[in-house]
Amino acid sequence: MNILFLSRWYPFPPNNGSKLRVFHLLRALAAKHSITLLSFREQQEVVDTDAPEIRSLCHEIHTVPWPQFNPTSGTSIAGLFNPKPRSVLDSHSPEMANKIQQLIAENQFDVIIASQVGTAGYGRYFQNIPALFEEIEMGIYHEQLAQAESFKSKLRYRMTLAKQTNYLRDLLQYFDTCTVVSEPEQDLVKTAVPGYQNVEIIPNCMNLADYDQVRVPKRPNSLIFTGSFTYHVNHQAMEWYVGEVNALVQAQIPDVQLSITGDHANSPLPPANNVTLTGFVDDIRSWIASSCVSLAPIFMGGGTRLKILEAMALRTPVVATSKGAEGLEVEHSKHLLLADTPQAFADAVVSLLCDPALYQQIAENGYQLIAEKYDWPSVTPHFLNLVQRTAEARKV
């Protein structure tokens, strides 16, 4: 088939969860189909459209700049009284809309795949071509409302959730099928749009073969957190860990070291010893593999955490909150350790660093879980079948 794939993130290098997912889906599709990739890029981002890793997957590659949401713009302020989310109104890209229409005029596409809400919002330009909305995420809006403390915050997030729910209902009229990464997300979509049935689970996965080749020695008493602070959920996670947990771990293991990778967006953390902000690193796999424990103290958001899957694929044991592990078929004390309070989280980290038998058990069980349930080659046949069904959905 001839496929137009729209991506919110330029998927190379695949250095965050969203990019990784798109990259692996493109790789699966490219084995059987011809792909035209149209992707947003960050305003100051310089993308390499000629990199062989991405060029080999796509017949054509086009990019347009992502119009960053400005909550103080005139459009955004006026959006307070609009039924659509303010971020949607303010970040609409005429350039993306025009490019979609141009590519459709120049090609005969069998199906369009729109990855995430940032590209699904252009569904009205698809000219009745069968379409798949890839990776709907509603959980974060429910979490914001659930965690709101003041009356003003509750009112604000209730309005946000209502707008996002109405917007999703509007968008799905352009899509024959859609995907989510977990069963909780599937339930949220079906609740938001009761008459819409074609909601399929395509979990976040790893390509285990890409990780089996990584062999590096462990750095003693080393911890790692992977995730850009441009996603506020990651910043919140490290604010909590550094401020509430780190000192409890150091009280038992004074030389413990924490590395935090990714863009830190000038977001401050509480003062702490033995914490290093590495910024972007060239090979995140080696960093994770050389660390003794990977942290996922997540308290907000939907979907599933690729940072957990990556660590398991590299046999680096994980300590996560219950929220962080949500949507994954994991068992506490078998595949990872779960803890939701500062003391319990600190104790879990210390137990892994001090108990070699527990460490080895968690590391091996986590790896086996990836091999059995979260390896892309075992999941992509379902995705490819869904794309085929989507392309045929409107045929009489």
PAKE-639504 format. One record per residue (C-alpha): residue in one letter; x, y, z. Coordinates in nm, 2 decimals. Layout:
REM PAKE-639504
   r        X        Y        Z
   A        X        Y        Z
...
END
This chain:
REM PAKE-639504
   r        X        Y        Z
   M     0.00     0.00     0.00
   N     0.09     0.37    -0.03
   I     0.08     0.52     0.32
   L     0.09     0.88     0.44
   F     0.23     0.88     0.79
   L     0.19     1.20     1.00
   S     0.41     1.23     1.31
   R     0.40     1.49     1.59
   W     0.77     1.42     1.64
   Y     1.05     1.37     1.39
   P     1.14     1.01     1.47
   F     1.51     1.02     1.42
   P     1.72     0.99     1.63
   P     1.46     0.79     1.84
   N     1.56     0.95     2.17
   N     1.23     0.97     2.35
   G     0.93     0.74     2.40
   S     0.71     0.90     2.13
   K     1.00     0.89     1.87
   L     1.08     0.53     1.95
   R     0.73     0.42     1.90
   V     0.70     0.60     1.56
   F     1.04     0.47     1.45
   H     0.94     0.11     1.52
   L     0.60     0.14     1.35
   L     0.77     0.29     1.05
   R     1.01     0.00     1.04
   A     0.73    -0.25     1.05
   L     0.53    -0.07     0.78
   A     0.83    -0.03     0.55
   A     0.88    -0.40     0.52
   K     0.56    -0.43     0.32
   H     0.45    -0.08     0.22
   S     0.56     0.25     0.07
   I     0.56     0.54     0.32
   T     0.55     0.91     0.28
   L     0.65     1.07     0.61
   L     0.52     1.41     0.70
   S     0.65     1.52     1.04
   F     0.65     1.82     1.27
   R     0.99     1.93     1.40
   E     1.06     2.15     1.69
   Q     1.12     2.52     1.60
   Q     1.49     2.51     1.66
   E     1.54     2.15     1.57
   V     1.77     2.05     1.29
   V     1.66     1.72     1.15
   D     1.86     1.49     0.93
   T     1.62     1.37     0.66
   D     1.91     1.19     0.48
   A     2.01     0.97     0.78
   P     2.02     0.62     0.63
   E     1.83     0.48     0.93
   I     1.52     0.68     0.84
   R     1.57     0.73     0.47
   S     1.57     0.35     0.42
   L     1.22     0.34     0.57
   C     1.05     0.62     0.37
   H     0.98     0.69     0.01
   E     0.96     1.06     0.08
   I     1.03     1.27     0.39
   H     0.88     1.61     0.46
   T     0.89     1.83     0.78
   V     0.72     2.14     0.90
   P     0.79     2.34     1.22
   W     0.58     2.27     1.52
   P     0.40     2.59     1.63
   Q     0.46     2.59     2.01
   F     0.16     2.66     2.22
   N     0.17     3.01     2.38
   P    -0.09     3.04     2.66
   T    -0.06     3.42     2.65
   S    -0.12     3.47     2.28
   G    -0.44     3.65     2.16
   T    -0.56     3.32     2.00
   S    -0.50     3.13     2.32
   I    -0.68     3.38     2.55
   A    -0.97     3.40     2.31
   G    -0.98     3.02     2.32
   L    -1.10     3.03     2.68
   F    -1.45     3.09     2.53
   N    -1.41     2.83     2.25
   P    -1.53     2.47     2.28
   K    -1.20     2.35     2.14
   P    -0.89     2.32     2.36
   R    -0.68     2.64     2.36
   S    -0.36     2.45     2.27
   V    -0.53     2.32     1.96
   L    -0.64     2.66     1.85
   D    -0.31     2.83     1.92
   S    -0.08     2.56     1.77
   H    -0.27     2.50     1.44
   S    -0.03     2.50     1.15
   P    -0.15     2.62     0.81
   E     0.18     2.49     0.67
   M     0.09     2.14     0.79
   A    -0.26     2.16     0.65
   N    -0.14     2.29     0.31
   K     0.13     2.02     0.29
   I    -0.12     1.74     0.36
   Q    -0.34     1.86     0.09
   Q    -0.05     1.90    -0.15
   L     0.07     1.54    -0.09
   I    -0.28     1.40    -0.13
   A    -0.31     1.58    -0.46
   E     0.02     1.44    -0.58
   N    -0.02     1.08    -0.46
   Q    -0.27     0.80    -0.44
   F    -0.27     0.71    -0.07
   D    -0.45     0.39     0.04
   V    -0.45     0.50     0.41
   I    -0.34     0.78     0.64
   I    -0.19     0.71     0.98
   A    -0.19     1.01     1.22
   S     0.03     0.97     1.52
   Q    -0.09     1.14     1.84
   V    -0.35     1.42     1.87
   G    -0.10     1.68     1.73
   T    -0.15     1.54     1.38
   A    -0.49     1.38     1.42
   G    -0.62     1.74     1.44
   Y    -0.58     1.77     1.06
   G    -0.83     1.49     0.99
   R    -1.06     1.73     0.80
   Y    -0.80     1.76     0.53
   F    -0.78     1.39     0.46
   Q    -1.04     1.40     0.17
   N    -1.22     1.08     0.28
   I    -0.91     0.87     0.26
   P    -0.93     0.58     0.52
   A    -0.74     0.69     0.83
   L    -0.60     0.55     1.16
   F    -0.55     0.76     1.47
   E    -0.24     0.62     1.63
   E    -0.20     0.65     2.01
   I    -0.48     0.84     2.17
   E    -0.40     0.95     2.53
   M    -0.67     1.07     2.76
   G    -0.53     0.95     3.10
   I    -0.33     1.26     3.17
   Y    -0.64     1.49     3.16
   H    -0.81     1.26     3.41
   E    -0.50     1.26     3.63
   Q    -0.48     1.64     3.63
   L    -0.83     1.66     3.76
   A    -0.79     1.39     4.02
   Q    -0.48     1.56     4.16
   A    -0.62     1.92     4.16
   E    -0.64     2.05     4.51
   S    -0.79     2.40     4.50
   F    -1.14     2.47     4.37
   K    -0.99     2.69     4.10
   S    -0.77     2.41     3.98
   K    -1.05     2.16     3.99
   L    -1.26     2.39     3.78
   R    -0.98     2.45     3.53
   Y    -0.90     2.09     3.48
   R    -1.27     1.99     3.47
   M    -1.30     2.23     3.18
   T    -0.99     2.10     3.02
   L    -1.11     1.74     3.04
   A    -1.45     1.84     2.89
   K    -1.29     2.03     2.60
   Q    -1.05     1.74     2.53
   T    -1.33     1.49     2.54
   N    -1.55     1.69     2.30
   Y    -1.25     1.74     2.08
   L    -1.18     1.37     2.06
   R    -1.54     1.30     1.97
   D    -1.51     1.55     1.69
   L    -1.18     1.41     1.56
   L    -1.29     1.05     1.55
   Q    -1.54     1.12     1.27
   Y    -1.24     1.13     1.04
   F    -1.09     0.80     1.16
   D    -1.20     0.45     1.08
   T    -0.98     0.30     1.36
   C    -0.77     0.42     1.65
   T    -0.50     0.28     1.89
   V    -0.41     0.31     2.25
   V    -0.12     0.17     2.45
   S    -0.31     0.01     2.73
   E    -0.64    -0.13     2.86
   P    -0.70     0.17     3.09
   E    -0.66     0.41     2.80
   Q    -0.89     0.19     2.59
   D    -1.16     0.22     2.86
   L    -1.12     0.60     2.88
   V    -1.17     0.64     2.50
   K    -1.47     0.41     2.49
   T    -1.62     0.61     2.78
   A    -1.55     0.94     2.61
   V    -1.69     0.83     2.27
   P    -1.95     0.55     2.35
   G    -2.05     0.48     2.00
   Y    -1.69     0.43     1.87
   Q    -1.59     0.07     1.88
   N    -1.27     0.04     1.68
   V    -1.02     0.10     1.96
   E    -0.73    -0.14     1.95
   I    -0.45    -0.18     2.20
   I    -0.10    -0.16     2.05
   P     0.13    -0.15     2.35
   N     0.46     0.03     2.37
   C     0.73    -0.22     2.30
   M     1.10    -0.26     2.25
   N     1.30    -0.42     1.97
   L     1.49    -0.66     2.19
   A     1.75    -0.73     1.92
   D     1.86    -0.37     1.94
   Y     1.93    -0.41     2.31
   D     2.09    -0.76     2.33
   Q     2.40    -0.63     2.17
   V     2.47    -0.37     2.45
   R     2.73    -0.51     2.69
   V     2.88    -0.26     2.94
   P     3.00    -0.30     3.30
   K     2.78    -0.17     3.58
   R     2.88     0.14     3.77
   P     2.86     0.06     4.14
   N     2.56     0.21     4.33
   S     2.45     0.40     4.02
   L     2.09     0.51     3.96
   I     1.94     0.65     3.64
   F     1.63     0.84     3.54
   T     1.57     0.89     3.17
   G     1.33     1.16     3.05
   S     1.32     1.51     2.92
   F     1.19     1.78     3.16
   T     1.01     1.94     2.87
   Y     0.74     1.68     2.96
   H     0.63     1.81     3.30
   V     0.55     1.46     3.43
   N     0.92     1.38     3.42
   H     1.02     1.70     3.60
   Q     0.76     1.63     3.87
   A     0.90     1.28     3.92
   M     1.25     1.41     3.98
   E     1.13     1.69     4.20
   W     0.97     1.43     4.42
   Y     1.26     1.18     4.42
   V     1.54     1.44     4.47
   G     1.35     1.63     4.73
   E     1.19     1.34     4.92
   V     1.37     1.01     4.85
   N     1.73     1.08     4.76
   A     1.85     1.17     5.11
   L     1.68     0.85     5.25
   V     1.88     0.64     5.01
   Q     2.21     0.82     5.08
   A     2.16     0.77     5.45
   Q     2.21     0.40     5.39
   I     2.44     0.41     5.08
   P     2.64     0.74     5.10
   D     2.81     0.70     4.76
   V     2.50     0.63     4.56
   Q     2.50     0.83     4.24
   L     2.19     0.95     4.03
   S     2.22     1.04     3.67
   I     1.93     1.23     3.50
   T     1.94     1.23     3.12
   G     1.76     1.44     2.87
   D     1.67     1.80     2.81
   H     1.63     1.96     3.15
   A     1.47     2.27     3.01
   N     1.63     2.49     3.29
   S     1.38     2.34     3.53
   P     1.52     2.35     3.88
   L     1.54     2.06     4.13
   P     1.58     2.07     4.50
   P     1.95     2.09     4.62
   A     2.10     1.74     4.66
   N     2.44     1.56     4.66
   N     2.55     1.31     4.40
   V     2.29     1.41     4.14
   T     2.41     1.47     3.79
   L     2.21     1.63     3.51
   T     2.37     1.48     3.20
   G     2.17     1.66     2.93
   F     2.13     1.47     2.60
   V     2.35     1.16     2.57
   D     2.44     0.99     2.25
   D     2.37     0.63     2.35
   I     2.10     0.61     2.62
   R     2.12     0.23     2.61
   S     2.47     0.22     2.74
   W     2.38     0.46     3.02
   I     2.09     0.25     3.13
   A     2.28    -0.08     3.09
   S     2.57     0.06     3.30
   S     2.34     0.17     3.58
   C     2.24    -0.06     3.86
   V     1.88     0.06     3.90
   S     1.64     0.26     3.68
   L     1.39     0.49     3.85
   A     1.03     0.56     3.74
   P     0.87     0.76     4.02
   I     0.58     0.88     3.80
   F     0.26     1.01     3.95
   M     0.07     1.15     3.65
   G    -0.01     1.07     3.29
   G    -0.15     0.79     3.08
   G     0.00     0.53     2.85
   T     0.29     0.31     2.95
   R     0.65     0.40     3.03
   L     0.91     0.31     2.77
   K     1.17     0.40     3.03
   I     1.06     0.09     3.22
   L     1.06    -0.13     2.91
   E     1.40    -0.01     2.80
   A     1.56    -0.08     3.14
   M     1.41    -0.43     3.15
   A     1.54    -0.50     2.80
   L     1.89    -0.41     2.93
   R     1.85    -0.62     3.25
   T     1.86    -0.31     3.47
   P     1.61    -0.36     3.76
   V     1.34    -0.09     3.80
   V     1.18     0.08     4.10
   A     0.86     0.25     4.00
   T     0.54     0.39     4.15
   S     0.21     0.21     4.09
   K     0.12     0.49     3.85
   G     0.45     0.46     3.67
   A     0.39     0.09     3.60
   E     0.02     0.13     3.51
   G    -0.08    -0.05     3.19
   L     0.21    -0.29     3.20
   E     0.15    -0.66     3.28
   V     0.40    -0.66     3.57
   E     0.41    -0.81     3.92
   H     0.57    -0.64     4.22
   S     0.88    -0.83     4.35
   K     0.88    -1.04     4.03
   H     0.94    -0.81     3.73
   L     1.02    -0.48     3.93
   L     0.97    -0.32     4.27
   L     0.67    -0.09     4.33
   A     0.66     0.18     4.59
   D     0.45     0.49     4.64
   T     0.59     0.67     4.95
   P     0.93     0.82     4.99
   Q     1.04     0.57     5.26
   A     0.91     0.27     5.06
   F     1.07     0.39     4.74
   A     1.41     0.44     4.92
   D     1.39     0.10     5.08
   A     1.32    -0.06     4.74
   V     1.62     0.11     4.58
   V     1.85     0.01     4.87
   S     1.72    -0.35     4.87
   L     1.82    -0.39     4.50
   L     2.16    -0.24     4.56
   C     2.23    -0.46     4.87
   D     2.07    -0.79     4.78
   P     2.25    -0.96     4.48
   A     2.00    -1.25     4.47
   L     1.70    -1.02     4.45
   Y     1.88    -0.80     4.20
   Q     1.95    -1.09     3.97
   Q     1.59    -1.22     4.00
   I     1.43    -0.89     3.91
   A     1.67    -0.83     3.62
   E     1.61    -1.17     3.46
   N     1.24    -1.17     3.51
   G     1.20    -0.82     3.37
   Y     1.40    -0.92     3.06
   Q     1.19    -1.23     3.01
   L     0.87    -1.02     3.03
   I     1.00    -0.80     2.74
   A     1.08    -1.11     2.54
   E     0.74    -1.26     2.59
   K     0.50    -0.96     2.57
   Y     0.68    -0.63     2.47
   D     0.90    -0.72     2.18
   W     0.80    -0.53     1.86
   P     0.83    -0.83     1.63
   S     0.56    -1.01     1.83
   V     0.32    -0.71     1.83
   T     0.37    -0.55     1.48
   P     0.17    -0.82     1.30
   H    -0.14    -0.70     1.49
   F    -0.06    -0.34     1.39
   L    -0.01    -0.43     1.03
   N    -0.33    -0.62     1.02
   L    -0.51    -0.32     1.17
   V    -0.36    -0.09     0.90
   Q    -0.48    -0.33     0.63
   R    -0.83    -0.34     0.78
   T    -0.84     0.04     0.81
   A    -0.75     0.08     0.44
   E    -1.03    -0.16     0.34
   A    -1.29    -0.01     0.59
   R    -1.47     0.20     0.33
   K    -1.47    -0.04     0.04
   V    -1.81    -0.17    -0.06
END
